[in-house]
Amino acid sequence: MYDLAILWDWAEFAIRWLHVITAIAWIGSSFYFIALDLGLNRNIDGPADGEEWQVHGGGFYHIQKYMVAPEAMPEHLTWFKWESYWTWLSGAALLMVVYWAGGELYLIEPSKADLALWQGILISAASLSIGWLIYDFLCKSPLGERPTTLMLLLFVLLTAMSWGYHQIFTGRAALIHLGAFTATIMTANVFVIIMPNQRIVVGDLKAGRTPDAKYGKIAKLRSTHNNYLTLPVVFLMLSTHYPLSFATPHAWLIASLVFLMGVTIRHWFNTQHARKGSPHWTWAVTAIIFVLLAWLSTGPLGDSYDDAEARVLSPREQSFVQLAEFEAAESVILGRCSMCHAREPIWDGMHWAPKGVFLETRGDIARHARQIYVQSGLSHAMPPANITDISPEERRDIRNWYRAAVSGS
């Protein structure tokens, strides 16, 4: 059964790889078309709304945009949708693998909310749809004609969800869920609004009817929103690698302010692409926000050692620490790993535990058993460069402990 840890890690890696690939494809096409639309030369005669000449890879491209549609439907029409769909589907699968299947370690924060794992998973799944329902309602209301007000309300919604997630989930899970919450809005924009509107226009053309320009206008509004939300989602995807972003008391506020940085950065690029100047003030605002994030991250990371020591172990954790093999593994981990993976690291130059993983108490070690097994038992990933000189026999002690625990479960 312990070999499942290997298969599980590779399955997670494969899904994460797919997620990154599809996200690159989606973000790349989104950024390209926004830049193209803003940079079109509209001082032309004819039915086209604008055109652009571009050069890439040794070839020249002549691109024309029609605000509604061309007079005749071309035989071949490329639709950009699967990049978005597969990014969301792979992200949802990764959420299930990491935060649902590993919920006791990564999802639930017992000190915040006394929830069973199934309750946390239910909240996780249900919460992702809430943002889309509220956002879609706002877009279809009269506020849809006031894009700035609409964006401010969306920011309030994201801030509220960031705070709410941090009242229930671990810091890592809260930031990832906020990213998934936002990505769900973005993909739903494509699936529910943009693609159906484009199909209506195509259907009208095929039937010989004149398409209504409102469908293109609605789709463009949602596409613009997606453009401004992209960079914060990427930040939230990367946040799990940096404890200062997720393991501090103000993590919910840090995540919220990241959305403001996304707006300032995209505003500079969008203005540049539209050839309306270079609003360098946006970089100054971005730098100020970033410094504010760094300051907000200076709070204590996670719970204290005394709190962790006093925490009641779950039945699963108890099964790991009650084994005869645990004592040998614990000795290795405390002697070779805990100087860095501590609430107050004693390794020179180390200021916080890598990835916010603590390995000081029995509960800490039991909670991270599979990670320890894979990182230090099966592989030599930890400690980095074997800097604490962990021996093959000590790695064997870790393997024996984990395998005994899993074999007996």
ABEGO torsion letter per residue (X at the ends): XAAAAAAAAAAAAAAAAAAAAAAAAAAAAAAAAAAAAAABBABBBEABAEBBBBBBGGBBBBBBBBAABBABBBABBBBBAAAAAAAAAAAAAAAAAAAAAAAAAAABBAAABBBBAAAAAAAAAAAAAAAAAAAAAAAABAAAABAAAAAAAAAAAAAAAAAAAAAABBAAAAAAAAAAAAAAAAAAAAAAAAAAAAAAAAAAAAAGBBBBAAAAAAAAAAAAAAAAAAAAAAAAAAAAABAAAAABAAAAAAAAAAAAAAAAAAAAAAAAAAGAEBBAAAAAAAAAAAAAAAAAAABBBEBBAAAAAABBBBAAAAAAAABAAAAAAAAAAAAAAAAABBABBABBGBABBBGGBBBABAAAAAAAAAAAAAAAAABAAOBBGGAAGBBAAAAAAAAAAAAAAAAAX
